[in-house]
Amino acid sequence: MTKDQLPGEKDTMCEFCSVELDKVANAEALTGRNLGLLKRPEKRINANLPVKMDDGSVEVFPSFRIQYNDARGPMKGGIRFHPMVGEEEVEQLAFLMALKCAVVDIPYGGAKGGVVVDPSELSEAELERLSRKYIETYHEHIGPEKDIPAPDVNTNSKIMAWMMDEYERIEGEKSPGVITGKPPKIGGSEGREYATSLGGAFVLEEFVKHQDLDKEGLKVAIQGFGNVGSHLARFLHERGFDIVAVSDVAGGIHDPEGIDISRLFDLYEENGDLFEMDAEEITNEELLTMDVDVLIPAAIEDQITGENVEDVEADAILEMANGPITPEADDYLAEKGVPAIPDILANAGGVTVSYFEWVQNIANEYWDEEEVNRKLEEHMRDAFREVRKVKESEPGDTTWREAAYIKSVERVLEAEDYRGNVSE
Ligand code: NAD
């Protein structure tokens, strides 16, 4: 039995969550708080989903929904379709969702879902039946005031539309607030598509101000030119940063004078790759170790690791992907004094506009793009300032990640306290 276990309880602890929480257990802002409550999820739900395939056979897809914590509001988190997704990964992501929603101060808890499937091997009809089956199976556990799913890896607005439709069919009433990330024509929000990137741009501007730097001409390298990376490149370019390198899964390009991002957008749309630009071709590994002012991993997890962290030359890192720096590399960067703005703050613009979508659905009132972006800006800049205050008030060298954890854990435990869930 571990020290956080209750007598008679089998070990239900989330190991990753426990290790992460222990890093901030001695923070001044958390004095007297018992973090044990956050070391395990509230509910782990799983089910095998039988789905009729086009040829008449039936395939069974394992699936999960982990509801980590709902002290601050309904559970919130995406559903991932991936052949390698596992319960442990979903649990970690659910924990991080709870912290992410708390750090930007939106009234949600944290959850995450997953289905073990390679969606590229399904026909559109099979994908629709699988998406509907997920909702049929989990509908009792979700709802606009209970748990609100959203897109994640390999799920998109079309899948969210099927899922919402299935939920409404079962409930027998309209309920657009049950899911976010829907197409705007059926209750999705303006600005959702690029919200993660715009939120990241606001956070970076705040960070640059805090460092007393002039953003004009700061050199930035971005790994990933998908939804997040490409829009972020555009927003930063518009704000005066020099994007000197970008990459996608096939490799990257480098121009020390700064890449013309609007031209790159046009060429990328035409050719589907980055290499039509007149720029030096580089590998992803080279991009990650470039001497730039800001390195932005915006592709996939585990990119800066124990293997390459010693070669990282960037002055600062903005984590737009989820978990792009491994804990080992994170420790090294902290030791070296390289600031890394953590994912739960940097990429929280997406869930913030998901929250706006839900508010609009519930009020049955829709905002224009300008209003959405103005509210997003307020939330993101406030969140950065709150984290900065923690960083500055904690003794010692508190990292940005630790400061973001401290702020979010403090908010979640405060809510638990009001609910009477914290022992005297
Ligand atoms: P995406 O699929 O649109 O784009 C991913 C990009 O990464 C592509 O350019 C792809 O070519 C590149 N890539 C894939 N594998 C790579 C590899 N091995 N090396 C280098 N590049 C590689 O995904 P996205 O929506 O842009 O999400 C990117 C990251 O941001 C993910 O970690 C995601 O979880 C995170 N995120 C996304 C959102 C959102 O709103 N889309 C919100 C929060 C966090």
Boltz pocket constraint, residues with backbone or C-beta under 6 A from the ligand:
constraints:
  - pocket:
      binder: B
      contacts: [[A, 192], [A, 193], [A, 196], [A, 223], [A, 224], [A, 225], [A, 226], [A, 227], [A, 228], [A, 229], [A, 247], [A, 248], [A, 249], [A, 250], [A, 284], [A, 298], [A, 299], [A, 300], [A, 301], [A, 320], [A, 321], [A, 322], [A, 347], [A, 348], [A, 350], [A, 351]]
      max_distance: 6.0
